[in-house]
Amino acid sequence: MTVLNPNLEVQDLIIIPRNYLSSQTLTVSLRDEQTNDLFTYTPESTIFNFYDLVSVSIILSCLYEDAFFEMIIRNNLNEIVYKDRVFCTSQDLNTYSINNGAYNTLNTNNNDYIVL
């Protein structure tokens, strides 16, 4: 699963494609799992590295907090070269909590009980 920050305008993805790519044009498709909307983007820049790593820099405008997306990257022959699930959050991944700002603990010391 890939985690993206919805507050950043440009997202950098490093992927390992399914098959060999040699300077092909890539297309990134994101499908929102809640609304089933499909968004298609063409990367701003694509860097093909020596060990079949591909670095994709893309501007995504469809991301929002606590959302899941299905990401499919295709080459110019319309073949799927990478497929992944994306989660969007602006929280730090080391301290991520689903209750961030929604759950407040009360400081009460009234937990005494009497046994008869």
C-alpha positions as CSV (number, residue, x, y, z in Angstrom):
1,M,0.0,0.0,0.0
2,T,1.2,3.5,-0.9
3,V,0.6,6.3,1.5
4,L,0.2,9.8,0.0
5,N,-0.2,13.2,1.6
6,P,-3.3,15.1,0.3
7,N,-1.7,18.5,1.2
8,L,1.2,18.1,-1.2
9,E,0.6,19.3,-4.7
10,V,3.3,17.2,-6.4
11,Q,3.6,13.5,-5.4
12,D,6.7,11.4,-6.1
13,L,6.2,7.7,-6.5
14,I,9.0,5.1,-6.9
15,I,7.7,1.9,-8.4
16,I,9.0,-1.4,-9.6
17,P,7.1,-2.2,-12.8
18,R,5.8,-5.6,-13.8
19,N,7.7,-5.6,-17.1
20,Y,10.6,-3.8,-18.6
21,L,10.0,-0.1,-19.5
22,S,12.3,1.8,-21.8
23,S,11.3,5.5,-21.9
24,Q,7.7,4.8,-22.4
25,T,4.9,7.3,-21.8
26,L,3.0,6.4,-18.6
27,T,-0.6,7.1,-17.5
28,V,-1.7,7.0,-13.9
29,S,-5.3,6.2,-13.1
30,L,-6.8,6.6,-9.7
31,R,-10.2,5.2,-8.7
32,D,-11.8,6.5,-5.6
33,E,-13.1,3.5,-3.6
34,Q,-15.9,5.5,-1.9
35,T,-17.4,7.4,-4.8
36,N,-16.1,5.1,-7.7
37,D,-14.9,8.2,-9.6
38,L,-12.0,7.7,-12.0
39,F,-9.2,10.2,-12.4
40,T,-6.5,9.9,-15.1
41,Y,-3.2,11.8,-15.0
42,T,-0.1,12.0,-17.1
43,P,3.1,12.3,-15.0
44,E,5.1,15.6,-15.0
45,S,8.3,13.7,-15.2
46,T,9.4,10.0,-15.3
47,I,12.9,8.8,-14.5
48,F,13.9,5.3,-15.5
49,N,16.7,4.0,-13.3
50,F,19.2,1.2,-13.8
51,Y,17.6,-1.4,-11.5
52,D,14.1,-1.2,-13.1
53,L,13.0,1.4,-10.6
54,V,10.8,4.1,-12.1
55,S,10.4,7.4,-10.4
56,V,7.2,9.2,-11.3
57,S,6.4,12.8,-10.4
58,I,2.8,13.7,-10.7
59,I,0.3,16.4,-9.7
60,L,-2.8,14.9,-8.1
61,S,-5.8,17.0,-7.4
62,C,-8.3,14.3,-6.4
63,L,-6.7,13.3,-3.0
64,Y,-8.5,14.0,0.3
65,E,-8.0,13.0,3.9
66,D,-8.6,9.3,5.0
67,A,-9.5,8.1,1.5
68,F,-8.5,4.9,-0.3
69,F,-7.8,4.8,-4.0
70,E,-7.0,2.0,-6.5
71,M,-3.9,3.1,-8.6
72,I,-3.2,1.6,-12.0
73,I,-0.2,2.8,-14.1
74,R,-0.3,1.9,-17.8
75,N,2.3,2.3,-20.5
76,N,1.7,3.7,-24.0
77,L,0.6,0.2,-25.2
78,N,-2.2,0.3,-22.6
79,E,-0.6,-2.6,-20.7
80,I,-0.8,-2.5,-16.9
81,V,2.8,-2.0,-15.6
82,Y,1.9,-1.3,-11.9
83,K,-1.1,-1.7,-9.6
84,D,-1.4,-0.7,-6.0
85,R,-3.8,0.7,-3.4
86,V,-3.3,4.2,-2.1
87,F,-4.2,5.7,1.3
88,C,-4.3,9.4,1.8
89,T,-3.4,11.0,5.2
90,S,-1.6,14.1,6.3
91,Q,-0.6,12.5,9.7
92,D,2.9,11.2,10.5
93,L,3.0,7.5,9.7
94,N,4.8,6.6,12.9
95,T,2.1,8.2,15.2
96,Y,-0.9,7.7,12.9
97,S,-4.2,7.2,14.7
98,I,-7.7,6.8,13.4
99,N,-9.0,8.7,16.4
100,N,-6.9,11.8,15.7
101,G,-9.0,14.7,16.9
102,A,-12.2,12.6,17.3
103,Y,-11.7,10.9,20.7
104,N,-11.0,12.7,23.9
105,T,-10.0,11.0,27.1
106,L,-11.3,12.3,30.4
107,N,-9.1,12.6,33.4
108,T,-11.3,11.2,36.2
109,N,-10.2,9.4,39.3
110,N,-13.6,8.2,40.2
111,N,-12.9,4.6,39.5
112,D,-13.3,3.5,43.2
113,Y,-15.7,0.7,44.0
114,I,-16.8,-0.9,47.2
115,V,-17.1,-4.7,47.6
116,L,-19.7,-5.8,50.2
